[in-house]
Amino acid sequence: MKPRAERPLTDRNRPDRARGDAPRAGTSSPRSAAPKDGPRPDRREEGRPERPRPDRNRSDRPRADAPRFGATKPYPPRRPGTKKAAGPAHPANPHPAHAIAASDGKGEPQRIAKLLARAGIASRREIERMIEDGRIARDGVAIDTPATLLTSLHGITVDGVAVAAPPPARLFLFHKPTGCLTTEHDPAGRPTIYDRLPEGLPRLMPIGRLDMNTEGLLLLTTDGGFKRQMELPATGVPRTYRARAFGEVSQQQLEDLFDGLEIDGIRYGQIEANLERRTGRNQWIEMTLTEGKNREVRRVLEHLDLKVNRLIRTAYGPFSLDEMAVGAVEEVRQHDLILFRKSLKDPDA
């Protein structure tokens, strides 16, 4: 039997090699031994500012699992906190008696109906009816005309309740179903979006409109000024739709819409359109536009000899429909809303 070979010396098993955790020759352990001149001075006492520690419990920070704002899908709704649209009808004028929101209104004189509408009290028409009924007063004296000019809402009361400072604007996403109107009242008694909104929400105003037979993403806000800013074509917020249309169309015809077109004397601006797929004689077409004129998508496709049989708005600006259930309502986080408002173009610039 051959004798076992002697194990060669390596850096790992050399007995004369100092361990990695042992201090080097001529030095002392930094934790066990102090400098010769005494204890080590505190660097913070020498004028070096102490580095602030991040607050790990800040509730206003975005979730770690949420993608950055401005990404392909910048706003994934917070699913666990989703409020499902189910319950009795949304009240027509559900402002609470203890907190009526208002804007500062400082600056150029404006009609009181306009100021109150921007403050989210009610629509202009509803405010005009409230003035006729004597429900709105200034310094205790009832206002008798909606043409009253004001620079602020100071001293204005609604049903005897003083107008308070405005809370921060809020924005909600609503998956509008077909068969309901985007309006507060319908003289014909047809169902409206307020019949589908759940209880407990603040008074909400729709940003733009969707036809009765159009479904998809509808933005709702508590701020009248924000609503007006979003609806202006000069703001340039894109809207994306998916249309199912019956007929024949080529990709080249859709690409020609990028230059805009005129139909019955109405000029429609730039439209990005792509043919997604065909199902028999039906075409699925995706269209993105920034103007949002009345029935714009339907009229443009009818101009191409297509008959739209389904229309879905899938996105409005950076906010997308994603997998929201029909009739569902979800609120945009304040962090995302603030970033979005900062990115908007100023139509008055």
Backbone torsions as a table, in degrees:
resi	resn	phi	psi	omega
1	MET	NA	126.3	-176.4
2	LYS	-73.1	142.4	177.6
3	PRO	-66.9	147.1	-179.5
4	ARG	-65.8	131.9	-178.3
5	ALA	-62.6	141.9	179.6
6	GLU	-70.8	133.3	-177.7
7	ARG	-67.9	124.2	-178.0
8	PRO	-69.4	151.5	177.3
9	LEU	-78.0	131.8	176.1
10	THR	-127.7	175.8	178.8
11	ASP	-63.7	-24.5	-175.9
12	ARG	-81.1	-30.4	-175.4
13	ASN	-115.2	13.4	177.8
14	ARG	-72.5	124.0	-177.0
15	PRO	-68.9	-23.1	-178.1
16	ASP	-88.1	1.9	-178.9
17	ARG	-89.4	131.2	-178.4
18	ALA	-70.0	145.6	177.2
19	ARG	-68.3	154.4	-177.9
20	GLY	-64.2	-27.0	-177.7
21	ASP	-91.5	1.3	-179.7
22	ALA	-89.7	146.4	178.9
23	PRO	-68.4	149.7	178.4
24	ARG	-69.0	161.3	-179.7
25	ALA	-62.6	134.5	177.6
26	GLY	85.3	0.1	179.1
27	THR	-124.1	170.2	179.3
28	SER	-122.8	160.5	179.9
29	SER	-65.7	134.9	-177.6
30	PRO	-67.0	-22.6	-178.2
31	ARG	-93.7	-28.1	-173.4
32	SER	-96.0	-25.7	-175.0
33	ALA	-120.5	143.3	179.7
34	ALA	-97.6	161.3	177.0
35	PRO	-62.6	159.8	-178.3
36	LYS	-62.6	-34.9	-175.0
37	ASP	-82.7	4.0	-179.8
38	GLY	122.0	-171.6	-178.3
39	PRO	-64.9	148.9	-179.0
40	ARG	-67.1	131.5	-178.9
41	PRO	-70.7	151.2	176.7
42	ASP	-77.8	120.2	-177.0
43	ARG	-63.4	-27.8	-178.7
44	ARG	-68.2	-23.4	179.4
45	GLU	-78.9	-10.2	-178.9
46	GLU	-89.5	11.9	178.7
47	GLY	100.5	-4.1	179.3
48	ARG	-76.7	121.8	-176.3
49	PRO	-66.3	142.8	178.5
50	GLU	-74.2	133.1	-178.1
51	ARG	-72.3	123.6	-177.8
52	PRO	-67.6	144.2	178.1
53	ARG	-90.9	138.1	179.3
54	PRO	-68.9	145.5	176.9
55	ASP	-83.2	109.6	-175.7
56	ARG	-81.9	-6.5	-176.6
57	ASN	-111.0	19.9	-179.5
58	ARG	-70.2	123.9	-177.0
59	SER	-78.7	-17.7	-178.1
60	ASP	-86.9	-0.2	178.3
61	ARG	-77.0	146.0	176.0
62	PRO	-67.1	152.6	179.6
63	ARG	-62.3	147.8	-177.8
64	ALA	-66.3	-27.4	-178.0
65	ASP	-88.9	1.3	-179.9
66	ALA	-87.2	137.3	178.0
67	PRO	-68.9	160.4	-179.7
68	ARG	-64.7	147.7	178.4
69	PHE	-67.0	133.8	-178.1
70	GLY	100.1	-1.8	177.0
71	ALA	-77.1	-174.0	-177.1
72	THR	-58.4	-42.9	175.2
73	LYS	-124.3	83.1	-170.3
74	PRO	-72.2	-19.5	-176.7
75	TYR	-128.7	88.1	171.2
76	PRO	-80.8	116.9	-176.1
77	PRO	-59.1	147.8	179.6
78	ARG	-75.2	92.9	-172.3
79	ARG	-58.3	-42.8	-177.2
80	PRO	-61.6	-26.8	-178.0
81	GLY	-100.6	17.6	-177.2
82	THR	-68.0	134.5	173.7
83	LYS	-98.2	119.7	-178.3
84	LYS	-82.6	139.7	-178.5
85	ALA	-78.7	95.4	177.5
86	ALA	-153.7	134.7	178.7
87	GLY	137.9	-171.8	-177.2
88	PRO	-66.2	172.1	-176.0
89	ALA	-65.0	149.1	175.9
90	HIS	-72.5	129.5	-178.7
91	PRO	-63.5	149.1	-176.0
92	ALA	-67.8	-37.5	-178.1
93	ASN	-136.4	69.5	-170.0
94	PRO	-86.2	40.5	177.6
95	HIS	-78.0	130.8	-179.0
96	PRO	-71.3	152.0	-175.7
97	ALA	-71.2	-18.9	-175.0
98	HIS	-99.6	-6.9	-177.6
99	ALA	-152.0	94.3	175.5
100	ILE	-104.2	120.9	-175.7
101	ALA	-80.2	150.6	177.9
102	ALA	-152.2	156.3	174.1
103	SER	-94.1	163.4	-179.6
104	ASP	-61.4	-43.1	179.1
105	GLY	69.2	12.5	-178.7
106	LYS	-74.7	141.8	-179.6
107	GLY	128.9	-139.3	-178.9
108	GLU	-67.5	143.8	177.4
109	PRO	-60.7	138.8	179.1
110	GLN	-136.9	158.9	178.6
111	ARG	-62.8	143.6	-178.6
112	ILE	-63.3	-35.3	179.0
113	ALA	-62.4	-37.8	179.8
114	LYS	-69.0	-42.8	-179.9
115	LEU	-63.9	-44.2	-179.2
116	LEU	-69.0	-33.8	177.5
117	ALA	-66.9	-42.1	177.6
118	ARG	-66.5	-27.8	178.2
119	ALA	-77.4	-7.6	176.8
120	GLY	87.1	14.6	179.4
121	ILE	-69.3	-49.3	179.5
122	ALA	-169.7	176.6	174.9
123	SER	-71.5	164.5	-178.8
124	ARG	-60.8	-42.7	179.8
125	ARG	-63.5	-41.2	178.8
126	GLU	-65.3	-38.9	178.4
127	ILE	-65.0	-39.0	177.2
128	GLU	-61.6	-39.2	176.6
129	ARG	-67.4	-36.4	178.2
130	MET	-66.0	-35.9	177.3
131	ILE	-67.5	-41.4	177.2
132	GLU	-61.3	-32.7	179.7
133	ASP	-84.5	-0.1	178.1
134	GLY	74.2	25.3	-176.5
135	ARG	-89.0	-12.2	-178.4
136	ILE	-114.1	131.6	-176.5
137	ALA	-135.7	160.2	175.4
138	ARG	-126.8	119.3	-176.5
139	ASP	52.5	38.6	175.9
140	GLY	86.4	-5.8	-179.4
141	VAL	-105.6	126.5	-177.3
142	ALA	-64.0	138.1	177.2
143	ILE	-86.9	133.0	-172.6
144	ASP	-107.7	-1.0	-179.9
145	THR	-144.6	135.9	177.0
146	PRO	-72.0	-6.1	178.8
147	ALA	-85.6	3.8	178.1
148	THR	-58.9	128.7	-178.7
149	LEU	-96.3	134.4	179.8
150	LEU	-138.4	153.1	172.8
151	THR	-99.6	-14.7	176.7
152	SER	-156.2	169.9	178.7
153	LEU	-100.1	20.7	178.0
154	HIS	-66.2	129.0	179.7
155	GLY	86.2	-0.8	-179.0
156	ILE	-86.5	135.4	176.9
157	THR	-125.0	148.2	175.3
158	VAL	-122.9	117.2	-175.1
159	ASP	56.2	36.1	177.5
160	GLY	81.5	0.4	-178.5
161	VAL	-103.0	126.3	-179.1
162	ALA	-67.0	143.8	177.8
163	VAL	-74.2	125.9	-175.3
164	ALA	-96.1	174.6	176.8
165	ALA	-64.2	144.1	-175.5
166	PRO	-73.0	138.9	171.4
167	PRO	-76.9	168.5	177.4
168	PRO	-60.0	146.9	178.2
169	ALA	-63.0	145.8	177.8
170	ARG	-126.1	149.1	-178.1
171	LEU	-132.0	134.3	-178.7
172	PHE	-124.6	146.8	173.0
173	LEU	-102.1	134.1	-179.0
174	PHE	-131.3	126.9	175.7
175	HIS	-87.2	93.8	-176.6
176	LYS	-70.4	130.1	174.1
177	PRO	-86.3	168.6	174.1
178	THR	-74.9	160.0	175.5
179	GLY	88.9	9.8	176.1
180	CYS	-137.0	148.8	-176.3
181	LEU	-90.5	149.0	174.7
182	THR	-90.8	74.2	-179.8
183	THR	-156.9	165.4	-178.7
184	GLU	-87.3	-38.4	179.5
185	HIS	-133.0	144.9	174.6
186	ASP	-127.5	118.3	-179.0
187	PRO	-58.9	-28.2	-179.3
188	ALA	-82.7	-2.4	178.1
189	GLY	77.5	16.3	178.7
190	ARG	-74.6	154.1	-178.6
191	PRO	-64.9	147.7	179.1
192	THR	-122.8	174.4	179.7
193	ILE	-63.6	-26.9	-179.0
194	TYR	-71.3	-17.3	173.2
195	ASP	-75.8	-15.8	-177.5
196	ARG	-106.1	-11.8	-179.1
197	LEU	-79.0	142.1	-179.6
198	PRO	-74.9	165.4	176.1
199	GLU	-73.2	162.4	176.0
200	GLY	91.1	-4.3	179.0
201	LEU	-85.8	153.1	172.2
202	PRO	-69.4	175.3	176.6
203	ARG	-68.1	123.6	-174.8
204	LEU	-117.1	142.2	177.3
205	MET	-115.3	134.3	178.9
206	PRO	-73.6	141.1	174.1
207	ILE	-93.5	106.1	-173.7
208	GLY	74.6	-172.5	-177.3
209	ARG	-136.0	156.7	168.8
210	LEU	-123.7	136.8	179.4
211	ASP	-58.5	164.2	-179.1
212	MET	-58.4	-38.5	-177.6
213	ASN	-96.1	10.1	176.2
214	THR	-102.0	135.7	-178.6
215	GLU	-115.9	174.2	174.3
216	GLY	116.9	-155.4	-170.0
217	LEU	-76.0	125.9	174.7
218	LEU	-128.2	126.8	178.4
219	LEU	-89.1	138.1	178.8
220	LEU	-126.9	137.3	-177.1
221	THR	-136.6	160.6	175.5
222	THR	-95.4	-6.6	-172.8
223	ASP	-110.5	117.2	-179.3
224	GLY	-67.2	-36.4	179.2
225	GLY	-66.5	-39.2	177.2
226	PHE	-66.4	-39.5	177.1
227	LYS	-58.5	-47.3	-178.8
228	ARG	-63.7	-42.3	-179.5
229	GLN	-61.8	-41.1	-178.6
230	MET	-68.4	-31.8	-175.2
231	GLU	-81.2	-17.3	-179.0
232	LEU	-70.3	130.2	177.9
233	PRO	-59.8	-29.6	-178.5
234	ALA	-65.9	-20.9	178.7
235	THR	-68.4	-29.6	173.2
236	GLY	73.6	31.9	178.1
237	VAL	-82.1	122.6	-177.4
238	PRO	-76.2	145.6	172.7
239	ARG	-120.1	137.2	-178.8
240	THR	-117.3	134.4	-178.2
241	TYR	-127.7	153.0	168.1
242	ARG	-119.1	123.0	-176.7
243	ALA	-118.4	135.5	170.1
244	ARG	-104.1	119.0	-173.1
245	ALA	-129.9	144.2	179.9
246	PHE	-94.2	129.8	179.6
247	GLY	137.1	-169.2	-178.9
248	GLU	-118.7	135.4	177.8
249	VAL	-152.3	148.5	178.9
250	SER	-105.1	160.3	177.2
251	GLN	-63.6	-33.7	178.9
252	GLN	-64.0	-40.1	177.4
253	GLN	-62.0	-38.9	178.8
254	LEU	-70.0	-37.0	178.8
255	GLU	-67.9	-26.9	178.3
256	ASP	-66.9	-18.8	178.8
257	LEU	-69.5	-14.5	180.0
258	PHE	-62.8	-26.8	179.6
259	ASP	-86.4	-1.1	-177.4
260	GLY	81.1	169.7	178.3
261	LEU	-160.5	167.2	179.9
262	GLU	-120.7	130.6	-179.7
263	ILE	-129.7	119.7	178.8
264	ASP	52.5	41.8	177.0
265	GLY	81.6	0.1	179.5
266	ILE	-105.0	126.3	-178.8
267	ARG	-91.1	124.4	176.1
268	TYR	-107.6	134.1	-175.7
269	GLY	-79.8	-161.8	-174.5
270	GLN	-60.9	133.1	178.1
271	ILE	-132.1	128.1	173.6
272	GLU	-95.4	119.3	-176.4
273	ALA	-132.0	140.1	179.4
274	ASN	-138.9	139.7	176.9
275	LEU	-84.4	112.6	-176.8
276	GLU	-79.6	-56.3	-178.0
277	ARG	-162.7	165.8	177.8
278	ARG	-116.6	141.2	174.1
279	THR	-131.3	91.9	-173.3
280	GLY	68.0	-126.0	176.3
281	ARG	-89.4	-1.4	178.8
282	ASN	-90.3	140.6	178.5
283	GLN	-117.7	134.4	170.5
284	TRP	-97.0	120.2	-174.0
285	ILE	-124.4	132.7	174.0
286	GLU	-102.5	131.4	-177.0
287	MET	-132.5	136.5	176.8
288	THR	-124.6	127.4	-178.6
289	LEU	-140.7	166.3	-176.6
290	THR	-119.6	-12.0	-176.6
291	GLU	-87.5	-48.3	179.4
292	GLY	69.9	40.2	177.1
293	LYS	-68.0	164.5	-175.7
294	ASN	-57.5	122.3	177.7
295	ARG	53.4	35.8	-173.6
296	GLU	-62.4	-48.2	-176.9
297	VAL	-62.4	-45.8	-178.6
298	ARG	-63.7	-42.7	-177.9
299	ARG	-67.8	-38.9	-179.8
300	VAL	-66.3	-43.6	-179.4
301	LEU	-70.6	-34.7	175.2
302	GLU	-65.6	-30.8	175.8
303	HIS	-65.0	-25.5	177.2
304	LEU	-93.1	18.1	178.9
305	ASP	63.0	36.7	175.5
306	LEU	-114.2	143.7	178.4
307	LYS	-110.2	114.2	-177.3
308	VAL	-77.5	124.3	177.1
309	ASN	-115.1	-3.0	171.4
310	ARG	-159.4	136.6	-178.1
311	LEU	-139.6	126.1	-176.9
312	ILE	-128.0	126.9	171.2
313	ARG	-89.1	120.4	-174.4
314	THR	-100.1	-19.0	-178.3
315	ALA	-156.2	149.6	174.3
316	TYR	-137.2	106.4	-173.3
317	GLY	64.1	-136.1	-179.4
318	PRO	-84.1	-0.8	-176.4
319	PHE	-95.4	128.8	-174.0
320	SER	-122.2	157.9	-178.2
321	LEU	-71.2	-38.0	-179.4
322	ASP	51.5	-127.8	-176.0
323	GLU	-107.3	26.8	179.2
324	MET	-62.2	138.0	177.1
325	ALA	-73.1	153.4	178.4
326	VAL	-62.4	129.8	-179.0
327	GLY	86.5	-2.3	-178.3
328	ALA	-77.3	152.1	178.1
329	VAL	-128.1	131.0	178.6
330	GLU	-138.0	140.2	-178.2
331	GLU	-93.6	139.5	175.9
332	VAL	-77.1	134.4	178.4
333	ARG	-63.7	144.7	-178.1
334	GLN	-58.6	-35.4	179.4
335	HIS	-59.7	-46.5	-179.4
336	ASP	-70.4	-36.9	-179.9
337	LEU	-65.1	-41.2	179.7
338	ILE	-64.0	-44.2	178.6
339	LEU	-62.9	-40.4	-179.5
340	PHE	-65.6	-43.2	-179.0
341	ARG	-65.3	-32.2	177.6
342	LYS	-69.8	-26.2	-177.6
343	SER	-85.6	-9.4	-177.2
344	LEU	-71.1	146.2	173.2
345	LYS	-72.2	148.5	176.7
346	ASP	-89.0	110.2	-177.7
347	PRO	-66.4	-19.2	-178.6
348	ASP	-93.1	-1.5	-177.9
349	ALA	-75.8	NA	NA
